[in-house]
Amino acid sequence: MDLKVYTHQEYKRYCLAEGSQHIVSEFALFQILKLIQKYNIKKILEVGVGIGTISGSILMYSRLEDLSLKVSGTEANSFCLNQIPQNLNGDYNQMNLYRDVRDLPNEEEYELVIIDGGENNLLEIKRKLVRCGIVVIEGDRADQVELVRKIFPRSRYVQLISLERNGEYSVKNTDDYQGGLKVIFTDPTIRHHFHWLKLKIITKLDFYNRKISK
């Protein structure tokens, strides 16, 4: 599967959904899927599912590629809870949905935690993440980044940015760059360290390219 093409198709589909003005950026969705593919991640938690763009795209990707990914999520907003089954269609039955991080089963642990919404109980994430797990944070959530880095003091953090602007099909301003993604390797392995360093270099170059393109 061409992940870039798949992400583009899924993002366009969710842009047509009710409540899409706050969905993840196309760039961030692509980067999340790349991480899942690169590290062969099987168990995923999304904190703040919203209308289901990220979790729905992961579940469909899992079905199309026959990967049997396990996706859990939290969401308390009544509008979003009504939209999720409509947007995920048959894949909704493959998702474990809870109102709060504290409601997650005690025995469950996740390799990847995606933070895509407000959550007052992020401290719970530490006991839900496997050793050497990865946390990603979508959007401008500096306070959540700071908290997660305090929870995992050995972590390595990088902010990924896009050089592409929002497409005409997007609900976001087409003059703006697609939103970025914060990646936190909570207890990095050697492989994580090398990947983190590569991403840091790429991000530095991307910031420079943005600057000279103004």
C-alpha positions in Angstrom: 0.0 0.0 0.0 1.2 3.5 -0.8 0.7 5.2 2.6 0.8 8.7 1.1 -2.0 7.9 -1.3 -4.0 6.1 1.4 -3.6 9.0 3.8 -4.7 11.5 1.2 -7.9 9.5 0.4 -8.8 9.1 4.1 -8.2 12.7 4.9 -10.4 13.9 2.1 -13.1 11.5 3.2 -13.0 12.8 6.8 -13.0 16.4 5.6 -16.6 15.8 4.3 -17.7 14.6 7.8 -19.7 16.7 10.1 -17.4 18.3 12.8 -14.3 18.0 10.6 -13.1 21.5 11.3 -11.0 20.2 14.2 -9.6 17.0 12.6 -5.9 16.0 12.5 -3.8 17.4 9.7 -3.1 15.3 6.7 0.6 15.5 7.4 0.2 14.3 11.0 -2.0 11.4 10.0 0.6 10.3 7.5 3.4 10.5 10.0 1.4 8.4 12.5 0.7 5.7 10.0 4.4 5.7 9.1 5.4 5.1 12.7 3.0 2.2 12.9 4.4 0.7 9.8 8.1 1.3 10.7 7.9 -0.2 14.2 5.3 -2.8 13.4 3.1 -1.4 16.2 0.1 -3.6 17.1 -1.6 -1.9 20.1 -2.6 1.7 19.9 -4.4 4.1 22.2 -5.8 7.4 21.0 -6.6 9.9 23.8 -9.3 12.2 22.4 -10.8 10.3 19.4 -12.9 13.2 18.2 -14.9 12.2 15.1 -12.6 9.3 14.5 -10.2 10.4 11.8 -7.1 8.9 13.3 -8.5 5.7 14.8 -10.8 5.1 11.8 -7.9 5.5 9.4 -5.7 3.1 11.4 -8.5 0.5 11.6 -9.2 0.6 7.9 -5.4 0.4 7.2 -5.3 -2.6 9.4 -8.1 -4.3 7.6 -6.8 -3.5 4.1 -3.3 -4.8 5.1 -4.6 -7.7 7.2 -2.6 -6.5 10.2 -5.0 -7.2 13.1 -4.1 -3.9 14.9 -5.8 -3.3 18.2 -7.1 0.2 18.7 -8.5 1.7 21.8 -9.6 5.3 22.4 -11.1 7.8 24.8 -13.8 10.3 24.1 -16.4 12.0 26.3 -18.0 14.5 23.9 -21.5 13.5 23.1 -21.4 15.0 19.5 -18.2 13.0 18.8 -19.6 9.8 20.3 -22.5 10.1 17.9 -20.3 10.7 14.9 -17.7 8.0 15.5 -19.9 5.0 14.6 -21.1 6.8 11.4 -17.6 7.6 10.3 -16.0 4.3 11.1 -18.8 2.2 9.7 -18.0 -1.5 10.1 -14.6 -0.8 11.7 -16.3 0.7 14.7 -16.9 -2.8 16.1 -13.2 -3.4 16.1 -12.5 -0.4 18.4 -12.5 -0.3 22.2 -13.9 3.1 23.2 -13.9 4.5 26.7 -14.9 7.9 28.2 -11.7 8.4 30.1 -8.1 7.1 30.4 -9.0 5.9 33.9 -11.6 3.6 32.5 -9.1 1.6 30.5 -8.6 -2.0 31.6 -5.8 -2.4 34.1 -4.1 -5.2 32.1 -4.0 -3.3 28.8 -0.7 -1.7 27.6 0.0 0.1 24.4 3.0 0.6 22.1 1.8 3.9 20.8 -0.3 6.6 22.5 -1.8 9.3 20.3 -2.8 12.5 22.2 -5.3 14.3 20.1 -7.5 16.1 22.6 -7.9 17.5 26.1 -7.4 15.0 28.9 -7.0 15.7 32.6 -5.5 12.4 33.4 -2.4 12.1 31.3 -0.4 10.8 34.3 -2.3 7.6 33.8 -0.5 7.1 30.5 2.8 6.0 32.2 1.2 2.8 33.5 -0.6 2.1 30.2 2.5 2.4 27.9 4.9 -0.5 27.3 8.5 0.0 28.0 10.1 2.0 25.1 6.7 3.0 23.9 6.1 6.1 21.7 3.8 9.0 22.4 2.7 11.4 19.7 0.9 14.7 20.2 -1.1 16.3 17.4 -1.6 20.1 17.2 -0.3 22.9 19.3 -0.4 21.3 22.8 2.7 22.7 24.5 1.4 22.0 28.0 0.7 18.4 27.2 4.2 18.0 25.6 5.8 19.4 28.7 3.8 17.1 31.0 4.6 14.0 29.0 8.3 14.9 28.9 8.2 15.3 32.7 6.5 11.9 33.1 9.2 10.3 31.0 12.4 12.2 31.9 14.6 9.9 29.7 12.6 10.7 26.7 13.7 12.1 23.3 11.4 14.6 21.7 11.1 16.0 18.1 8.6 18.3 16.4 7.8 17.3 12.9 6.6 20.0 10.5 5.3 19.9 6.9 6.4 21.9 3.9 3.0 21.3 2.3 0.1 23.7 2.7 -3.5 22.6 3.2 -5.2 21.4 0.0 -8.3 22.8 -1.6 -10.3 19.9 -0.2 -9.2 20.7 3.4 -11.5 22.5 5.9 -8.4 24.4 7.0 -7.0 27.6 5.5 -5.2 26.8 2.3 -2.6 29.5 2.9 -1.4 27.7 6.1 1.0 24.8 6.3 -0.4 21.5 7.3 -0.2 21.0 11.0 2.7 19.2 12.6 3.2 16.3 15.0 5.2 16.0 18.2 7.0 12.6 18.6 8.2 11.5 22.0 10.3 8.3 22.4 9.7 7.7 26.1 12.5 5.3 26.8 14.5 5.2 23.6 16.2 2.2 22.3 19.3 2.5 20.1 17.0 2.3 17.1 14.9 5.1 18.5 17.9 7.2 19.1 19.0 7.0 15.5 15.5 7.6 14.2 15.1 10.6 16.5 18.4 12.1 15.3 17.4 11.7 11.7 14.0 13.3 12.4 15.7 16.2 14.2 17.9 16.9 11.2 15.0 16.7 8.8 13.0 19.1 11.0 15.9 21.6 11.2 16.1 21.6 7.4 12.3 21.9 7.0 12.3 25.0 9.3 15.1 26.5 7.2 13.2 25.8 4.0 10.1 27.4 5.4 12.1 30.5 6.4 13.7 31.0 2.9 10.5 30.3 1.1 8.7 33.3 2.7 
